[in-house]
Amino acid sequence: MLKFFFFSALMLAAVTIGLPILLPLMLIGLVLWVILLPFRLTFWALGGLIRLLFVILGAIVWGIFRLFSPRRRYTTA
């Protein structure tokens, strides 16, 4: 019974004291998230384009390497 009262007191304190502090902080966080979203999407797109460029260049270099590397012949003894 004492545990129930202690838990109830903690929950009541969290709701009455914590909620008025939490809601403005969540609102500020949401506004910052919305403001910074275009920047995050821009850097995501630029990073994707740079990654795509390196993938294409790597595939070309790998293809040229495979084209000019000597063929190996496997023989069974």
Buried (B, 14 or more C-beta within 10 A) or exposed (E): EEEEEEEEEEEEEEEEEEEEEEEEEEEEEEEEEEEEEEEEEEEEEEEEEEEEEEEEEEEEEEEEEEEEEEEEEEEEE
